[in-house]
Amino acid sequence: TYSIPGTTLLNVIFVILSNNVEFNQPKVQDKNKLKHKISKSAFLSLAVSILAVIFLFPGNPVSNFLTQKLNISYVEARPSWGATVGITKSVLKSNPELKVIANFGVGYNNIDIETATELGIMVTNTPGVLDETTAELAFALIMSVSRRVAEGDRYVRRGEWKTGWEIDLFQGFDLHHKTLGIIGFGRIGQALAKIVRGFDMNILYYSRNRVENSVEDKYQAKYMDKDALLSQSDIVSLHTPLTPETRHLMGKRELTLMKKTAILINTARGEVVDEQALYEALKSHGIWGAGLDVFEEEPRIVSGLLGLENVVLLPHIGSASVETRSTMARMVADNLIAGVTGKVPPNLVNNEVLDRSKRKN
């Protein structure tokens, strides 16, 4: 029994197929043709494709036939509000044959890890492949908000640009030599620090654990407490995991500490920011602007944010590059295949499950 959201399986199937098909570059005269060679491991794609039929189209005649013949159970977990499927305690306990949950992403706060471990269910994720990609998007948001890119785009599309060049049209702020405060100085935070060094930005950081001196020296980053960082930074970028301690890490008090010309960027988790408090700060111009790729109750957004010009809103696409999502899909496939063939998945989250007698064979 396997549990993967449908969109994940589509990506997995595509990647397994493409990974096992060798596309040779054609000669000039054969420009519109591609030669391909199917390797033996492509047979595995058939198995995963069968699972896709079952998971993506439950209830149809083909799915019912395959389910009965292969003795496979379909696990359906629908989110109420949220971009990720919630694998809750009730979902886990209602599927006694469940063996593996292959999560398409790094964060796994959408899964009840404790219950999964108790039931002997392996949980996997896809770490270490989206650091630079997510950091790039964070920087894209920084650029977009500081130079008012999205505002200018909407202005042109509405047909309001009538006078040509104007001295004060959509003036924003320079980034070079400004101060960037990074909250959460892990792999993604450090990847962002690497990017902004090219702009001669001053880098401050706050993290649960201070990094080694060699890492600070590498990025020329200075550690300081959160409140001091908020008050001194021109841009604050969030890169923390969601935990009980980081929920609403940025609330009304913290937003008040920021400069009125400061920008807040969130590509971490929506609940790290008190969305209502942020709306109020933006509306009252308590801060200059914000760039958000994640929200508290995705895809629902605090209605007021949609009407503000000083915030850029994205639909949770931090890792959405062709290269990164393809790599993630391969990792999901590797985790899934290892788990269902009696091996330890390469990206097992709950290692304690290996010692549990309840683990299913």
Secondary structure as GFF3:
##gff-version 3
##sequence-region A 1 361
A	DSSP	beta_strand	2	3	.	.	.	ID=ss1
A	DSSP	alpha_helix	6	19	.	.	.	ID=ss2
A	DSSP	beta_strand	21	24	.	.	.	ID=ss3
A	DSSP	three_ten_helix	28	30	.	.	.	ID=ss4
A	DSSP	beta_strand	35	38	.	.	.	ID=ss5
A	DSSP	three_ten_helix	40	42	.	.	.	ID=ss6
A	DSSP	alpha_helix	43	56	.	.	.	ID=ss7
A	DSSP	alpha_helix	61	70	.	.	.	ID=ss8
A	DSSP	alpha_helix	89	93	.	.	.	ID=ss9
A	DSSP	beta_strand	100	102	.	.	.	ID=ss10
A	DSSP	alpha_helix	113	118	.	.	.	ID=ss11
A	DSSP	beta_strand	122	124	.	.	.	ID=ss12
A	DSSP	alpha_helix	131	146	.	.	.	ID=ss13
A	DSSP	alpha_helix	149	157	.	.	.	ID=ss14
A	DSSP	beta_strand	179	183	.	.	.	ID=ss15
A	DSSP	alpha_helix	187	196	.	.	.	ID=ss16
A	DSSP	three_ten_helix	197	199	.	.	.	ID=ss17
A	DSSP	beta_strand	202	206	.	.	.	ID=ss18
A	DSSP	alpha_helix	213	219	.	.	.	ID=ss19
A	DSSP	beta_strand	221	223	.	.	.	ID=ss20
A	DSSP	alpha_helix	226	232	.	.	.	ID=ss21
A	DSSP	beta_strand	235	238	.	.	.	ID=ss22
A	DSSP	alpha_helix	252	257	.	.	.	ID=ss23
A	DSSP	beta_strand	263	266	.	.	.	ID=ss24
A	DSSP	three_ten_helix	270	272	.	.	.	ID=ss25
A	DSSP	alpha_helix	275	283	.	.	.	ID=ss26
A	DSSP	beta_strand	289	292	.	.	.	ID=ss27
A	DSSP	alpha_helix	303	306	.	.	.	ID=ss28
A	DSSP	beta_strand	311	313	.	.	.	ID=ss29
A	DSSP	alpha_helix	322	340	.	.	.	ID=ss30
A	DSSP	three_ten_helix	351	355	.	.	.	ID=ss31
###
